[in-house]
Amino acid sequence: MTTRFGVFAFLGLIAGVVAICLRVRDLRHSRRERGLEKAVRERTEELERERLRETSRSRILEMMLSNEPLGAVLDHVADLVTAETPGSICAILLRQRERIHVATAPGAPAGMVEALQAPHALPFEVWKGAAEFFSPAIDPAWKGFFGRLTGPAPSVIRSRPIGTSGQPLGALVVFDREVPSPEAARVLEDAPRLARIAIEHSRFYDHLNFQAHHDNLTGLPNRALFERRLAEAVYEAKNANRRAAVLSIDLDRFKQINDTMGHRIGDLFLANVADRLRRTIRPGDTVGRIGGDEFCIILGNIAAAAEAEAVADRLLSVARQPVIIEGRSLIASVSIGVAVYPDDGLEAEELERDADAALYCAKGLGRDRVQVFSTHNIALDRVRMGQELKRALRDRLYTVHYQPKVDADGGFAGMEALVRLNHPELGQIPPNDFIPMAEESGLIIPLGAWVLDEVCRQIIAWKDVGLGLLPVAVNVSPVQICRPDFAADVEECLRRRGVPPQFIELELTESLLIGSGEETQKQMRYLRSLGIRFSIDDFGTGYSSLSYLHRLQVDAIKLDRSFVKSIDTDDAARRLVQAMIGVAEGLGLSVIAEGVETEAQRQVLIAAGCPTMQGYLFSRPQPADEMERYLRRSRASVSDDLRRIEKAVLHDLAPLEVVGGV
């Protein structure tokens, strides 16, 4: 019995031991599971924090690439630091000469920002290297900061210089309530590098942006920035129902300074004048260098045009003061044109154009003066017309009209090309108004080249629709034919368009007979050798000379309409026309009578032996499409001379094979 009881006790003991072992095993397993779960959770949280850090870094770099404001980028850098230690404050400071600028300090009290910006408030260690201050409130180095600080004082201050310790761009300072974790310390090492990249990128971008919108010599806004600000000023004036003004300024005789003293002195002089202009205007106004010695000023928010004129007078006085450069006293003056919104224009471009027109008028009136734009100023009208003529050529506002010539029997004998300008704002501008101005400005050269090219294009277009080759006379200015490359340009145009030279006649003015030099005669001889014909326009109104007619070897003369007008009522006019026709026949020249308007005039001209005429009696000058309808109606009555020319050119002469040069 005792033995049995002992056995049972032993077995119970063993069972208890086993149970204890199993319990211990279960506890160890549970602890391992909890430890593993904790490790997994901590690792997951760490990975998530690292992911958030990486996302923040990527966002910061994206903001830099997008050229977002530096303050916004640095806000994100500060947030990256404070995300590791909730409740902390991160301030990024920039050194600007002797002053401290708080670029960002999210969540910082106003008193802390003011204390940071106070002179000598921060210890020099902040700018020299990594620093940790664990009892800053009692640290003598922080006495200046804490003496100005209001509110709770931080327990720990950590700082890192941004950039090199020799020349730091700034510093990153973190204010903590407690000692930060090691991970927060690691982030603090990364943040200054991101801040440095952001600051350097921002400064580089600002430098490029400044160069793109400012003049290198004077530092003033260039044309692009000036025009943008002018548009903004006009917009603001319109909304505020106020006035704004544009002053166009040009240095008088600046070229003499450059030519006599060199470009270096000229540049120094320009920089000095630019500085004077900048110091004379109000802080909110804009002065820009448009190019060379040209400046423009925007005066915004003025009450009356008299204010702009007063500023211009003040600028005039300032510019007259001597400029001392390297011991030399230079005296110059300026001419100023003024245009005011909305009196002189409602758009920025219009104001700038009117100010330029007023400027050129001031220069034309003797320089060293102010000229206010006026729509009734004759001199300004001429300047404005010159500008509109250039604009018309650029915008293709010119057209070519054609007036037919007829022979004594009424047969079609060719036509004259006449340029027309129908301006969208100024309306139809007569040739007598714009041709002289085009000659004065030199615009007649590109305009004349365009007219000849358009005529040649139209000749081939008419040929392609079955009208055959038709001769066209084109007016040529002395300004054109006096150019050494005129003949070569004409020949190249004919070759490019495929027009035989025999179908082009160049009409010259009588003044060319007297003023032509050897170069002009040389070009005329070469063009005649190609087959091009020449005629003298408005014959009898100038200083005609038979010897010049013979020397230049023209092919025809055109009797001026002033003789034709009274030919049927004035015996003297009739005898004069008969004499000119007789002289022309004796020299072997053709005669064309212009301005024939009545049947009586036509009959007298036929009786006088005039072979060819043109005028309103037969047709007004008309666009190419209307001329085509006229040609289709009159094609059956083409003159014998025209048929003979066309046959000779197409079958015998091969004019496009002519080679050589002037």
Secondary structure, 3 states (H helix, E strand, C coil): CHHHHHHHHHHHHHHHHHHHHHHHHHHHHHHHHHHHHHHHHHHHHHHHHHHHHHHHHHHHHHHHHCCCCHHHHHHHHHHHHHCCCCCCEEEEEEEECCEEEEEECCCCCHHHHHHHHCCCCCCCHHHHCCEEECCHHHCHHHHHHHHHCCCCCCCEEEEEEECCCCCCCEEEEEEECCCCCHHHHHHHHHHHHHHHHHHHHHHHHHHHHHHHHECCCCCCECHHHHHHHHHHHHHHHHHHCCEEEEEEEEECCHHHHHHHHCHHHHHHHHHHHHHHHHHHCCCCCEEEEEECCEEEEEEEEECCHHHHHHHHHHHHHHHCCCEEECCEEECCCEEEEEEEECCCCCCHHHHHHHHHHHHHHHHHCCCCCEEECCCCCHHHHHHHHHHHHHHHHHCCCEEEEEEEEEECCCCEEEEEEEEEEEECCCEEECHHHHHHHHHHHCCHHHHHHHHHHHHHHHHHHHHHCCCCCCCEEEECCHHHHCCCCHHHHHHHHHHHHCCCHHHEEEEEECHHHHHCCHHHHHHHHHHHHHCCEEEEEEECCCCCCHHHHHHHCCCEEEECHHHHCCCCCCHHHHHHHHHHHHHHHHCCCEEEECCCCCHHHHHHHHHCCCCEECCCCCCCCECHHHHHHHHHHHHHHECHHHHHHHHHHHHHHCHHHCCCCC
